[in-house]
Amino acid sequence: MTEKKMTKREFINRILGYAHEEDKEFLLHELELLDKKNSAERKPTQKQIENAGFKTDIVAHMEVGTQYACADIVKGVPSIAAAGLTAQRVAQMLKQLTDEGKIVKSEDKRKTFYSLA
């Protein structure tokens, strides 16, 4: 069995009970820095912005009542075909759209299809 790797926060909390008073101040400061880092508002990356545009194009391309395979979308959506995106990257975007509830995933004879929700 693999053992879960301890995080920095878990490590600091573990040794905080055994540390000397002068060391506790440093450790508490480190925990504050972790809180500050984790609470920061992050801007989307360039790829996330680009993918948002592709996801909009995918939904706009799909017609109600029609099922699409990933390969159909790779070849059928003009912006995706022009960008030369791989089926893997498109499949990841389709998964995100499914998680967002914009499209529905179904399987038929071990083949995956997507349609509008």
N, C-alpha and C positions, 0 to 999 in steps of 0.2 A: 504494500500500500504506500501511496505517496503521502508525504507529510505536508500540510499547508504551511507556506512560508509566512513568517511573522512580519507584520507591517511595522513601519517606523513608529506609528502611534501606539501599537500594542507593546512594542519594546520599551518605549519611554514610560508608559503606564506601569509596566512590570518593574522596572528598576527604580521608579519614583519612590516606592515604599522603602527601599533599602538605601537610598542616597543620603548623603550628609546634607545639612541645611543649605550650605553654600552651593551645592550641586543641584538642589531642588529648584532654585531660582532659575538656573540655566535650563533645566528640563521643562519647567512650566513655560518659559519663553519659547522653547522649541514647539511645544504643543500649540501655543498661540499662533506661531508662524504657519503651522500645518492648517489650523482653522482658517487663517486668512487666505492661504493658497487655495484651499478647497472651496471657499465661498466666493471666489472671484468670478465675476461675470465674464464669460469668454465670448469672443466674436467667432462666428463660423469661419472655418477655413475656406480657402479658395475652392477646393474640391467640393466641399459641402454646398457652397453657393452654386457651383456648376451643376452638381447633381440635382439640386432643387429645380433648376430649369429643365433638366432632362425628365424629371419625374412629372412635371407639369405637362411636358410634351407627350409623355406616355399616356397620361389620363386623357388628354385632349384627342389623341389618336384612336383610342378605344371606342367601340360602339356598343351600345346596350344590347345584351343578348348574344354577343359574339365572344367566343373563347379564343385566347391567343396563347401560343407557346412562346417561350423566351426567344427562340430563334425568329419567330414572326415579328416580334417587337424590334429585335436588333436590325432586321432587314427593312421593316416597314415604316419605322419612325424616321423621317428624313434627317432630323438633327443628330440622332444617334448613329445612323448609317454614315453621315458625313464626318462625324467625329471619330469613327472607327472604333467604337467602344467594344469591348469583349463581352461575350455572353455572361461571364462571371460577374462583371461589374453591373450589367443590366439586371441580372438575377438578384443581386444585393439590393438594387433600387426597388425591384418588384417586392422583395420581402419587406422593405421599409414601408412601401405603399400599402401592403397587406396589414402590417401592424398598425398603420394609421387609420385603417378601415375604409380606404378609398377604393380598393379593389379586393376581389375575393379569389382565393386560391382553391383549385380543385384538382383531383388526380383521376386519370382514367387509364387503366392498363399500364401503370408505372410511368406515365407521362404526365407532367404537370402543366396545367392550363390556368390562365388568369382571365378574369372578366370584371367589368365594373360592378361595384357594390350596389 
